Amino acid sequence: MVMAPLAAGREASLRALLDTMNRAPGMADPDNAVLPFGAFARLHFARFVLLDDPTLVDIEAYGLQPPKTPLYFVFMGDCDGPATPLLADMAQRGAAGLRSLFAHCEGFDTSGDLLAWMLAHDAPVAANYVNWVGRSVLQIREESALQRALSARVVRTPLASGAEVQATRRALMTFVEQEKQAGRLTLTAPERTPLGWRVASLVNLVAVPLVGLIVLPVLIVLLPWFIYLLRTRETSDPEICPRPQTEALQALQELEDHEVSNQYTAIGTLKPGLFRRSLLSVLLVLVDYACRHVFTRGHLARVQTIHFARWVFLDGKRRVVFASNYDGGHQAYMDDFINKVGWGLNLLFSNGIGWPRTRWLILGGARIEQRFKRYQRRHQLPTQVWYKAYPGLALVDLKRNQRIREGLERAQMSDAQALAWLRLL
């Protein structure tokens, strides 16, 4: 997440330049002349967005003056492997376009080291979610091509016996081998996970619970004080959930549903005081831990429609940005959260100013449906440019295509397994 304040008087020209990158409202042309996202084979999703926060005035409900914050210009990307090699590649092959974009930011030297500048402005992510750890862009594209080839080849008439099922499967396996030899299909073996990543993951796996055990006695002693602070705030914190302005809502809706997937970017200010800031900091450490070690195979709690998501602190942990890439429409996305993980929304987002009132941190809040929906729409920001590397494919497609490949590579299957595999096609 490369983030920098916008220079005074440069907003209009930047918005005009960002518009040239799109083929539909907010939808990037992968071959656009400014930054051809499609040329970077490890990039899953990307976005350019202006963090123009319309809710800064909400802090007046606490008797405080709205802070003077810069208008940030942000690039976010979700990629295979470490971010630095991708940024280096983009800085080399997309230098002209990136310089023209970041030239709108304060202090950017158009003749300076572009990669060094981007790394210096890389905002640390507090918590990060990946739907399926290890599934690369290359794998997704190759498995999609495999599915299309097999789907066009498979016989659609009923198969009378197990022998016919097995014969059909063998014929398809032979067909795939012929296509691979002819260069029309490729099934690349997965890259080996870097040792450094494994070590870092293991350290995190052990360190977070270990720290928790060390501080547990202190937490037990402080629990009554925590409950007191929490409940006094929950019963007095103001709710700020007005209906979003019609024009703002229309601007958001114009950017949605051009694809089977959508983007979501939201920003908000934390409730004043050290209590909420510290609480959210700890909770996001735990969320990041769960995303690293538990929710790595297709679901975040019970939600199965999110490709990637992240939480990022801004301005000394006074504000938070949440961004995600998800399948389906916006209303279904919100309903999914309410019905499946409303408690999780409350756990995190109730630390933001104006959230619908919660009880005991997890009750109420997002369960108050209309207030929650008004709140999240009001905090949502238009994403000026959004890129997806595999248009038309939802997570259910990625999972199906992966199962097709896994079944193809199995040496033996029972008749029932082979029939189930054929039905995937």
NORBEL-V129329 format. One record per backbone hydrogen bond with DSSP energy under -0.5 kcal/mol. CO is the residue of the C=O (numbers start at 0). NH is the residue of the N-H. If there is no record, write none. Layout:
CO,NH / CO,NH
This chain:
0,2 / 0,122 / 1,74 / 3,72 / 4,105 / 6,9 / 9,13 / 10,14 / 11,15 / 12,16 / 13,17 / 14,18 / 15,19 / 16,19 / 17,20 / 18,21 / 20,28 / 23,26 / 25,27 / 25,385 / 26,22 / 26,23 / 27,29 / 28,31 / 29,37 / 34,36 / 35,38 / 36,39 / 38,40 / 39,42 / 41,43 / 41,79 / 43,388 / 44,77 / 45,386 / 46,75 / 47,384 / 48,50 / 48,73 / 49,51 / 50,52 / 50,71 / 51,53 / 52,55 / 54,57 / 55,58 / 56,59 / 57,60 / 58,61 / 58,63 / 59,62 / 66,68 / 69,71 / 70,5 / 71,50 / 72,3 / 73,48 / 74,1 / 75,46 / 77,43 / 77,44 / 81,85 / 82,86 / 83,87 / 84,88 / 85,89 / 86,90 / 87,91 / 88,92 / 89,93 / 93,97 / 94,98 / 95,99 / 96,100 / 97,101 / 98,102 / 100,103 / 101,104 / 103,6 / 104,107 / 107,109 / 108,111 / 111,113 / 112,116 / 113,117 / 114,118 / 115,119 / 116,120 / 118,121 / 120,2 / 120,122 / 126,310 / 128,308 / 130,297 / 131,134 / 133,135 / 135,139 / 136,140 / 137,141 / 138,142 / 139,143 / 140,144 / 141,145 / 142,146 / 143,147 / 144,148 / 145,149 / 146,150 / 147,151 / 148,152 / 149,153 / 160,164 / 161,165 / 162,166 / 163,167 / 164,168 / 165,169 / 166,170 / 167,171 / 168,172 / 169,173 / 170,174 / 171,175 / 172,176 / 173,177 / 174,178 / 175,179 / 176,180 / 177,181 / 178,183 / 178,184 / 179,182 / 193,197 / 194,198 / 195,199 / 196,200 / 197,201 / 198,202 / 199,203 / 200,204 / 201,205 / 202,206 / 203,207 / 204,208 / 205,209 / 206,210 / 207,211 / 208,212 / 209,213 / 210,214 / 211,215 / 212,216 / 214,218 / 215,219 / 216,220 / 217,221 / 218,222 / 219,222 / 221,225 / 222,226 / 223,227 / 224,228 / 225,229 / 226,230 / 227,231 / 228,232 / 229,233 / 230,234 / 232,235 / 232,236 / 237,353 / 244,248 / 245,249 / 246,250 / 247,251 / 248,252 / 249,253 / 251,254 / 252,255 / 259,327 / 261,325 / 263,323 / 264,380 / 265,321 / 267,319 / 268,352 / 272,276 / 273,277 / 274,278 / 275,279 / 276,280 / 277,281 / 278,282 / 279,283 / 280,284 / 281,285 / 282,286 / 283,287 / 284,288 / 285,289 / 286,290 / 287,291 / 288,292 / 289,293 / 289,294 / 293,295 / 295,132 / 298,300 / 299,302 / 302,299 / 304,306 / 304,326 / 306,130 / 307,324 / 308,128 / 309,322 / 310,125 / 310,126 / 311,320 / 313,317 / 313,318 / 317,269 / 318,313 / 319,267 / 320,311 / 321,265 / 322,309 / 323,263 / 324,306 / 324,307 / 325,261 / 328,332 / 329,333 / 330,334 / 331,335 / 332,336 / 333,337 / 334,338 / 335,339 / 336,340 / 337,341 / 340,344 / 341,345 / 342,346 / 343,347 / 344,348 / 344,349 / 345,349 / 347,350 / 348,351 / 350,270 / 351,354 / 353,239 / 356,364 / 358,361 / 358,362 / 359,361 / 362,358 / 363,366 / 364,367 / 366,368 / 367,371 / 368,372 / 369,373 / 370,374 / 371,375 / 372,376 / 373,377 / 374,378 / 375,379 / 378,266 / 381,383 / 384,47 / 385,27 / 386,45 / 389,392 / 391,393 / 393,396 / 393,397 / 394,398 / 395,399 / 396,400 / 397,401 / 398,402 / 399,403 / 400,404 / 401,405 / 402,406 / 403,407 / 404,408 / 406,409 / 413,417 / 414,418 / 415,419 / 416,420 / 417,421 / 418,422 / 419,423 / 420,423 / 421,424
